[in-house]
Amino acid sequence: MTEIVLIRPSLEWLPAYEHALAQGWSPDTTQDVSQEQLRQLRQDPERFLYDLYSSPTLRLADGTEVPRLPAHDFWISDGEFCGRIGFRFQRGTEEMPPKVHGHIGYTIVPWKQRRGYATEALRQILPFARDEGFSRVLITCDDDNLASQKVILANGGVAAGTFPHDRLPGRTKLRFWVPTL
Ligand SMILES: CC(C)(COP(=O)(O)OP(=O)(O)OC[C@H]1O[C@@H](n2cnc3c(N)ncnc32)[C@H](O)[C@@H]1OP(=O)(O)O)[C@@H](O)C(=O)NCCC(=O)NCCS
């Protein structure tokens, strides 16, 4: 497999991120934010990066504004832009606030999928969770997201029940604990 590395989001890499958005890639899996992000990015690149990763509050998919959790956000590179992965958490507890399902979220651009990149990116972000004091992290995914389930299981994920999907009536989400050690 080609090597991948986790890189901190930066102005230097922003054109590659912009290119992915322009192809219709949405970094948010709960809603398609590609066009909106593209507009904001082109309007003010520095402000865009700040709003995305550093502002004290952020807007959830349902429009509510919440304080930003501490987080380690990365872009994934194999020399080219491949996607994103992020670890967010509350200090001193494994609990997550309402509406935040899991500690780790990831998305690989469609043209870089099925190369093992998500599996490897998850493996590489786990030490950041460990360094923040977490021996395990919670990851959730849709019941029909087989690819994500494989990514989680390949990293030692242990099933931890299901809960009703918040946006898709009749569907469930799966919970997994993934050890960081
Ligand atoms: C889920 C996702 C991140 C997987 O990324 P990826 O880099 O393609 O994953 P990997 O290459 O590491 O593949 C992991 C496993 O899933 C399998 N897989 C990948 N895409 C698949 C697909 N569309 N259908 C079925 N299996 C798939 C791979 O073959 C591999 O299986 P293996 O371990 O048996 O070989 C990617 O499909 C994606 O970004 N999807 C949209 C966003 C999303 O669902 N994010 C996760 C939210 S919980």
The ligand as an SDF file (V2000), in Angstrom:
LIG
                    3D

 48 50  0  0  0  0  0  0  0  0999 V2000
  -15.9470    4.4320    4.8860 C   0  0  0  0  0  0  0  0  0  0  0  0
  -14.7340    4.9650    4.1280 C   0  0  0  0  0  0  0  0  0  0  0  0
  -14.0590    6.0310    4.9910 C   0  0  0  0  0  0  0  0  0  0  0  0
  -13.7650    3.8000    3.8680 C   0  0  0  0  0  0  0  0  0  0  0  0
  -12.6000    4.3410    3.2800 O   0  0  0  0  0  0  0  0  0  0  0  0
  -11.5610    3.4520    2.4850 P   0  0  0  0  0  0  0  0  0  0  0  0
  -10.2440    4.1580    2.5250 O   0  0  0  0  0  0  0  0  0  0  0  0
  -12.1230    3.0780    1.1870 O   0  0  0  0  0  0  0  0  0  0  0  0
  -11.5020    2.1430    3.4160 O   0  0  0  0  0  0  0  0  0  0  0  0
  -10.3990    1.0020    3.3340 P   0  0  0  0  0  0  0  0  0  0  0  0
   -9.7570    1.0260    1.9810 O   0  0  0  0  0  0  0  0  0  0  0  0
   -9.5170    1.1200    4.5240 O   0  0  0  0  0  0  0  0  0  0  0  0
  -11.3220   -0.2750    3.3580 O   0  0  0  0  0  0  0  0  0  0  0  0
  -11.6940   -0.9540    4.5210 C   0  0  0  0  0  0  0  0  0  0  0  0
  -12.4860   -2.1780    4.1240 C   0  0  0  0  0  0  0  0  0  0  0  0
  -13.7570   -1.7790    3.6070 O   0  0  0  0  0  0  0  0  0  0  0  0
  -13.9120   -2.3060    2.2890 C   0  0  0  0  0  0  0  0  0  0  0  0
  -14.6300   -1.3360    1.5060 N   0  0  0  0  0  0  0  0  0  0  0  0
  -14.2130   -0.1210    1.1220 C   0  0  0  0  0  0  0  0  0  0  0  0
  -15.1710    0.4980    0.4240 N   0  0  0  0  0  0  0  0  0  0  0  0
  -16.2010   -0.3680    0.3700 C   0  0  0  0  0  0  0  0  0  0  0  0
  -17.4900   -0.2970   -0.2090 C   0  0  0  0  0  0  0  0  0  0  0  0
  -17.9090    0.7840   -0.8710 N   0  0  0  0  0  0  0  0  0  0  0  0
  -18.3160   -1.3690   -0.0660 N   0  0  0  0  0  0  0  0  0  0  0  0
  -17.9070   -2.4560    0.6370 C   0  0  0  0  0  0  0  0  0  0  0  0
  -16.6930   -2.5620    1.2140 N   0  0  0  0  0  0  0  0  0  0  0  0
  -15.8680   -1.5310    1.0740 C   0  0  0  0  0  0  0  0  0  0  0  0
  -12.5200   -2.5420    1.7920 C   0  0  0  0  0  0  0  0  0  0  0  0
  -12.5060   -3.5190    0.7750 O   0  0  0  0  0  0  0  0  0  0  0  0
  -11.8250   -3.0080    3.0270 C   0  0  0  0  0  0  0  0  0  0  0  0
  -12.2010   -4.3330    3.2670 O   0  0  0  0  0  0  0  0  0  0  0  0
  -11.1120   -5.4600    3.6140 P   0  0  0  0  0  0  0  0  0  0  0  0
  -10.5220   -5.0180    4.9310 O   0  0  0  0  0  0  0  0  0  0  0  0
  -11.9170   -6.6970    3.7000 O   0  0  0  0  0  0  0  0  0  0  0  0
  -10.1400   -5.4010    2.5100 O   0  0  0  0  0  0  0  0  0  0  0  0
  -15.1210    5.5670    2.7550 C   0  0  0  0  0  0  0  0  0  0  0  0
  -15.9010    4.6280    2.0550 O   0  0  0  0  0  0  0  0  0  0  0  0
  -15.8750    6.8710    2.8810 C   0  0  0  0  0  0  0  0  0  0  0  0
  -15.2940    7.9280    2.9890 O   0  0  0  0  0  0  0  0  0  0  0  0
  -17.2120    6.7840    2.8720 N   0  0  0  0  0  0  0  0  0  0  0  0
  -18.0580    7.9640    3.0110 C   0  0  0  0  0  0  0  0  0  0  0  0
  -17.9190    8.6020    4.3770 C   0  0  0  0  0  0  0  0  0  0  0  0
  -18.1370    7.6450    5.5370 C   0  0  0  0  0  0  0  0  0  0  0  0
  -18.9690    6.7310    5.4610 O   0  0  0  0  0  0  0  0  0  0  0  0
  -17.3710    7.8570    6.6190 N   0  0  0  0  0  0  0  0  0  0  0  0
  -17.4640    7.0480    7.8070 C   0  0  0  0  0  0  0  0  0  0  0  0
  -18.5790    7.4900    8.6630 C   0  0  0  0  0  0  0  0  0  0  0  0
  -18.7400    6.4330   10.0970 S   0  0  0  0  0  0  0  0  0  0  0  0
  1  2  1  0
  2  3  1  0
  2  4  1  0
  2 36  1  0
  4  5  1  0
  5  6  1  0
  6  7  2  0
  6  8  1  0
  6  9  1  0
  9 10  1  0
 10 11  2  0
 10 12  1  0
 10 13  1  0
 13 14  1  0
 14 15  1  0
 15 16  1  0
 15 30  1  0
 16 17  1  0
 17 18  1  0
 17 28  1  0
 18 19  1  0
 18 27  1  0
 19 20  2  0
 20 21  1  0
 21 22  1  0
 21 27  2  0
 22 23  1  0
 22 24  2  0
 24 25  1  0
 25 26  2  0
 26 27  1  0
 28 29  1  0
 28 30  1  0
 30 31  1  0
 31 32  1  0
 32 33  2  0
 32 34  1  0
 32 35  1  0
 36 37  1  0
 36 38  1  0
 38 39  2  0
 38 40  1  0
 40 41  1  0
 41 42  1  0
 42 43  1  0
 43 44  2  0
 43 45  1  0
 45 46  1  0
 46 47  1  0
 47 48  1  0
M  END
$$$$
